[in-house]
Amino acid sequence: MAADPSAVRPRIVGIGTANPPTSYSQQDVLELYRITDSKIISLFHGSHIDRRFLYLPPVDEGTGIPRDEPQGELLRKHRTYGIELAAQALRSCLKDIDAELEDVAYLACVTSTGWLTPGFSALLIRELGMSRDCSRLDVVGMGCNAGLNGLNPVAGWAAANPGKLAVMICVEVCSAAYAYDGTMRTAVVNSLFGDGAAAVAVIADPAFARPGGDLLRFSSYLVHEAIDAMRYDWDESHGKFSFYIDRDVPYVVGANAENVIDNLLSGTDLRRSEIVHWIVHSGGKKVIDSVKINLGLTAHDLRHTTSVLRDYGNLSSGSFLFSLSQLMDEGRLASGEHCVLMTMGPGSTIETALVRW
């Protein structure tokens, strides 16, 4: 049965993004770290990434390469720059919908690149002077899929509180989760991820005062056979946390993409061919290609996904919001068109949402 168009549903009404002040080409990073291994150089240049925004440490006078940052310093980096990026993205989002900080009644913060207690939500409320009675949520450590995991309860809160504004911020200082050595394990991560934050505003407005995309439903799919394929764990050799991505991740995601889309559309009377817009996490070229092939999508369908990968790299949980922002800015969304949002990450997990404009 199709969703009732007259129902008051939580609606995406605005997005704001933020990045560090400095971006680097892949060649910039290779030269900065004096990388000469031909396999790693090939990995960087084959990533289909032109530039990434990063908070890189200053060059060590002894080694001539960026200084190695111990875990404690990385956590401070995550906190300091995370607050900075999140605040910028939030202000940009609120400006987009002509709202003020005091209008935010619910704040959810999503991150996987560091550990904080209290989390970003409490720190931002204090830092920005937001209302002390703002409800909040922190989603920590779920990985690249976590943006949709966070958006689900945000939509639920908005639906239960009609007319009140909820905001989710995905803030990822991925350079605070880097480890540097000559191995392919760290090179895969170091060639892929970038720093950035994205904020999305959601409201169930009875007056339908703001245009946007109605969040109709969510669907998850856990491929627990591949639970170790993506993980963020302690690296004894470096004395810090580091991220690991198995080379078979793209094929795991692609092989299961149809299952979660079938679950998402089940009972809606919608066929996959009727989905006009696709926003897929910019997880890497092989991941994007695997999803494209298994779902029968075109390069045009995934133009914003590939564009974000090219210009920003993998922004972890916030990648899909950067792509969705580009789609909204195109000005081609027509009333009644449907869009699928898809993210994937550790678990291995594929998360989806169905949106109607």
Summary of the structure (lengths in Angstrom):
residues: 357
radius of gyration: 19.7
end to end distance: 18.1
largest distance: 66.6
contacts: 1273
relative contact order: 0.18
helix: 39%
strand: 25%
